């Protein structure tokens, strides 16, 4: 069932993660993504603190990490470097399982140079399978990687995933603001990602590309939701804003209600 939800990343720098969970619940949100913002939040002790704050009416669909802290080195071909990065990945994997998360929203490797990249898709696929294997190794796990399109990473175009799909069965997360920033049409992303799509990140933007809370920009959410319904998508639609996109939590709440109305209209056909 499609539901509008929210990421705690929306409150990054304005509220601590454990408090952001309470903010989300106070807005009536039923499904969320937990953004673990730093190394100390990957640890068992932090998840011990977080779990009692998540009420029975809130489903944790996914986790997300401050991924450039370690995710790029998960693909390093030097074993020692790779295994050191896996130490942090395993902490996050355990956190995801304890939170009963369905997905691990994943950025992977950044594009640090302006030169063309010669991407080894077979190696990427091999590592993604191994990382999914780590997630699956925890008792009670239902969590898999959801590779997200991000305009400054390897996954910065529909063509990247079209190539990767030849070698990998990895699931995906579609971020509409990142699609806009990549300069590729959103429909091109949808076409290649639809059969693997498990998470969608929502944000609005203005004609000049400046990001905005949903309802304050030009994005057609109702039309987009109709497309997702036609494609058979049945996962969450998660608001993921940046702190600079709004001034008050009331704006976030109003935006959430706006998206719910858009979904209701879309579901009517």
C-alpha positions in Angstrom: 0.0 0.0 0.0 1.4 3.4 -1.0 1.8 5.8 1.9 3.3 9.2 2.3 6.1 9.1 4.9 9.1 11.1 6.0 12.9 10.8 6.5 14.4 12.0 9.7 17.0 13.6 7.4 14.4 16.3 7.0 15.4 17.5 10.5 19.1 17.0 10.2 20.9 20.0 12.0 17.6 21.1 13.5 16.9 18.1 15.7 18.8 15.1 16.9 17.8 11.8 15.2 16.2 10.4 18.4 14.1 13.5 18.7 13.3 13.7 15.0 11.5 10.4 15.4 9.1 12.1 17.9 8.6 15.0 15.6 7.6 12.7 12.8 5.1 10.8 15.0 3.6 14.0 16.3 2.7 14.9 12.6 0.8 11.6 12.2 3.3 10.0 9.9 3.0 6.2 9.7 6.2 5.2 7.8 9.7 6.7 7.9 13.3 6.4 7.0 15.9 6.7 9.8 18.9 8.8 8.8 21.8 7.7 10.9 24.0 10.9 10.8 27.4 9.9 12.2 29.5 7.0 13.4 28.1 7.0 17.0 24.6 6.5 15.6 25.6 3.3 13.9 26.4 1.7 17.2 24.2 -0.7 19.3 24.0 1.8 22.2 22.4 4.4 20.0 19.9 1.9 18.6 19.1 1.0 22.2 18.3 4.6 22.8 16.3 5.0 19.6 14.1 1.9 19.7 11.9 2.8 22.7 11.1 6.1 21.0 9.5 4.5 17.9 5.9 3.9 18.7 3.8 1.0 17.4 2.1 3.3 14.8 5.4 4.1 13.0 7.0 1.7 10.6 10.7 2.1 9.8 10.8 1.3 6.1 14.5 2.1 5.6 17.7 3.4 7.0 20.2 5.8 5.4 23.7 6.7 6.6 26.0 9.6 6.2 27.3 7.4 3.5 30.5 9.2 2.4 32.0 8.2 5.8 32.5 4.7 4.5 30.4 3.5 1.6 32.9 4.4 -1.2 35.5 2.2 0.3 33.2 -0.8 0.3 34.2 -1.1 -3.4 37.9 -0.6 -2.9 39.8 -3.4 -4.6 42.4 -3.4 -1.7 41.0 -6.0 0.7 42.2 -4.4 3.9 40.6 -1.1 3.0 37.4 -2.8 2.0 37.2 -4.8 5.1 37.7 -1.8 7.3 34.7 -0.1 5.6 32.7 -3.3 6.2 33.1 -2.8 9.9 30.9 0.2 9.7 28.6 -1.4 7.2 28.0 -4.3 9.5 27.1 -1.9 12.3 24.6 -0.3 10.1 23.3 -3.6 8.9 22.7 -4.7 12.5 20.9 -1.4 13.2 18.7 -1.9 10.1 17.7 -5.4 11.2 17.0 -4.2 14.8 14.8 -1.4 13.4 13.1 -4.0 11.2 13.9 -1.9 8.2 13.0 -3.2 4.7 15.7 -1.3 2.9 19.1 0.3 3.3 19.2 3.4 1.1 22.6 3.4 -0.5 24.8 6.0 -2.3 27.9 4.0 -3.1 30.8 5.7 -4.9 31.1 9.4 -5.6 32.3 11.0 -8.8 35.2 13.1 -7.5 36.8 13.9 -10.9 35.5 15.5 -14.0 37.2 13.0 -16.2 35.1 10.1 -17.7 34.9 7.0 -15.4 35.6 3.5 -16.6 33.1 1.7 -14.4 33.6 -2.0 -13.7 30.0 -3.0 -13.5 30.8 -6.7 -12.8 32.8 -5.6 -9.8 30.0 -3.3 -8.6 27.5 -6.1 -9.0 29.7 -8.6 -7.1 30.1 -6.2 -4.2 26.4 -5.3 -4.0 25.6 -9.0 -3.9 28.1 -9.5 -1.1 26.7 -6.6 0.9 23.2 -7.8 0.5 24.5 -11.1 1.8 25.8 -9.4 4.9 22.4 -7.9 5.4 20.7 -11.2 4.9 23.0 -12.9 7.4 21.4 -11.3 10.5 18.6 -13.3 12.1 15.2 -11.9 11.2 16.5 -9.7 8.5 14.2 -8.5 5.7 16.6 -5.7 4.6 18.2 -5.2 1.2 20.2 -2.5 -0.4 18.2 0.1 -2.3 20.7 1.9 -4.6 19.7 5.6 -4.9 20.2 7.9 -7.9 22.3 10.8 -6.7 23.7 13.4 -9.2 27.3 13.4 -7.8 27.7 9.6 -7.5 28.2 6.8 -10.0 24.4 6.5 -10.2 24.0 9.9 -11.8 22.0 8.9 -14.9 19.5 6.3 -16.1 22.2 4.8 -18.3 24.3 3.8 -15.3 21.5 1.7 -13.9 20.6 0.3 -17.3 24.2 -1.0 -17.5 24.3 -2.3 -13.9 21.0 -4.2 -14.3 22.8 -6.5 -16.8 24.8 -7.9 -13.9 22.9 -7.1 -10.7 19.5 -7.7 -9.2 19.9 -4.8 -6.7 16.8 -2.8 -5.7 16.6 0.9 -6.1 15.4 4.2 -4.5 14.3 7.0 -6.8 15.0 10.6 -5.6 13.1 13.1 -7.6 15.3 16.1 -6.6 18.4 14.2 -7.5 16.9 13.4 -10.9 16.3 17.1 -11.5 19.8 18.0 -10.5 21.3 15.4 -12.8 19.6 17.0 -15.8 18.1 13.7 -17.0 14.3 13.4 -17.4 12.5 11.8 -14.4 10.6 9.6 -16.8 13.9 8.1 -18.1 14.7 7.1 -14.5 11.3 5.7 -14.0 11.5 3.6 -17.1 14.7 1.9 -16.1 14.1 1.7 -12.3 10.4 0.7 -12.2 10.8 -3.0 -11.8 13.3 -2.6 -9.0 11.8 0.3 -7.2 11.2 0.0 -3.4 11.5 3.6 -2.1 10.8 7.1 -3.4 12.2 10.3 -2.0 10.1 13.4 -2.4 11.1 17.1 -2.4 9.8 20.0 -4.5 11.8 22.6 -6.5 11.3 25.9 -8.2 11.9 26.9 -11.9 15.4 28.0 -11.0 16.2 24.6 -9.5 16.1 25.8 -5.9 14.7 23.2 -3.6 11.4 23.7 -1.7 8.9 21.9 0.5 6.3 20.0 -1.5 3.5 22.3 -2.6 5.8 25.4 -2.8 7.5 24.5 -6.1 6.6 23.4 -9.6 6.6 19.6 -9.3 3.4 17.8 -10.3 3.1 15.3 -7.4 -0.4 14.2 -8.4 0.7 13.3 -11.9 3.8 11.6 -10.6 1.8 9.5 -8.1 -0.5 8.5 -10.9 2.5 7.2 -12.9 3.7 5.2 -10.0 0.3 3.7 -9.5 0.1 2.7 -13.2 3.5 1.1 -12.8 2.2 -1.0 -9.9 4.4 0.7 -7.3 3.2 0.0 -3.7 6.0 1.2 -1.5 6.4 4.4 0.6 6.8 8.0 -0.7 9.1 9.6 1.7 9.6 13.3 2.2 13.3 14.0 2.4 13.9 17.7 2.8 17.0 19.7 3.7 17.0 22.0 6.8 17.4 25.1 4.5 14.2 24.3 2.6 11.9 25.4 5.5 11.8 27.7 8.5 9.3 26.0 10.8 8.2 22.5 11.6 4.6 23.7 10.8 5.7 24.1 7.2 6.9 20.4 7.1 3.6 19.3 8.6 1.6 21.3 6.1 3.7 19.9 3.3 3.0 16.3 4.5 -0.7 17.0 4.5 -0.5 18.4 1.0 1.2 15.3 -0.3 -1.5 13.1 1.3 -4.1 15.1 -0.6 -2.2 14.7 -3.9 -2.0 10.9 -3.3 -5.7 10.7 -2.6 -6.5 12.5 -5.9 -4.1 10.3 -7.8 -5.7 7.1 -6.4 -9.1 8.3 -7.6 -7.7 8.2 -11.2 
